[in-house]
Amino acid sequence: MTRPTALALLACLATAGTPAIHAAETPRGDPDLPVLVDENPDPRVVEVTLTAAPLQKSIIPGAPRSHGFGYNGGSPGPTLQVREGDRVVVHFRNRLPEATTVHWHGLHLPFTADGSPFHPVAPGEDYTYDFTVRRGSAGTYWYHPHPDHRTGHQVGMGLYGAVVVRADDDPLPSTLPEKVLIFMDNRVNGDGGLDFPQHGSPQATADRENGREGEVLLVNGQVMPTVSIRPGEVQRWRLINASAARVLRLHLPGHTLLHVGSDGGLFERPVEVNELVVANAERVEVLVRATGQPGARAVLQTLPYDRYIPQTRPADWNRARELLALQYTAGPAAVPPLLPVTLRHVPVLDTLQATARRTIVLGQGMINGRLMDMGRVDVAARLGATEIWEIENVVGMDHPFHLHGFQFQVLDRDGVPEAFRSWKDVVNVPKHQTARLIVRYDNYPGKWMFHCHILDHEDHGMMGVLEVR
Ligand SMILES: [Cu+2]
């Protein structure tokens, strides 16, 4: 592992002051999430209890109490905080009226701990997820249900939470204030209750096509929360798009962001960006540099992103939406911290080692022309093998492609080599584009799902099975 060279990366690049933007909403408090309590005194074992149950409060702020689901009484659930090398034991209790699982999205773990549809947990039953956090996997992940056909419903009912994996040799200063921000959207009806369409209704048809989007945009379960920042400060934000279908195109007016990491952790070096597309289930890590004046305010927005087929594109798709307020404190400025110019080494997966090349065709609602069948193996591979997968989207809407169990690296998109190497478990494949990725099946045999992460597509069968043996 390469240690960072501690050279200053200037905290005041290319910003022209921070425009004051006024939002109609009343600012709410800092959106910090609760953390799962470690019940084990051994410092290298994290043992927690996670209960899924109907929620006694509304998951939409300000709405009347409505049906919903939560983890440990909240939506989102508490954050799982672990370190590389930790053994993690999750005592899961399903107190929902239906079967569920807990999928640890992006983590490299045994088949029995993956929480895929192969290991449903019946109502009233318990299940223990037991795994060791891989070295080199420090990053931002999340957990959510993954039962057969019901993922979209259960996530929409409120079941999702964050996972943070830390490294002992994290190259970024530990003094950077950190925020975990989970983005979610949801739909409410006239009574303020969660709105899921009736089976067979026009809305159900549109959702099946587009994926279910909602008008209420939530950040850590809040509408337009406020994050405070001191002028000069640098904050580390871990962003998770937990939406069923909404793709975020993040933009913070008056600021550029330092993009430092993706699904499987930090890059080799930071990349300065004006905006960031985060497809559903993807994560990004960014450094936010407080280059504005004391008392200034900026609003993190999601800009329009056209992922739709024209026939079912929502009428207001081209409208920017507000997500959260960044409020500068009035006091004196902090001295900007020194930031490393290199972060860590990302190992190369060698294309010369690839022993198979696969073509995965994403059609509308199907993969390689077939619907999901739990009894079928779509791809069979050897443990330890390296393979190249060509993910070809042949239809006119984007599909974010997710592989369980193994992080991969994107090689190229439509033949254009990826600008830099990173670990990924989701790659958004835009309409009529092809992405090539390389993956190595390390350590764990089993049956692993690959699927579109638009939850409505996944639930309706846009999924396949990779068996590694
Ligand atoms: Cu899809």
Residues whose N, C-alpha, C, O or C-beta is under 5 A from the ligand:
A	BS01	CU	D398 H399 C452 I454 H457
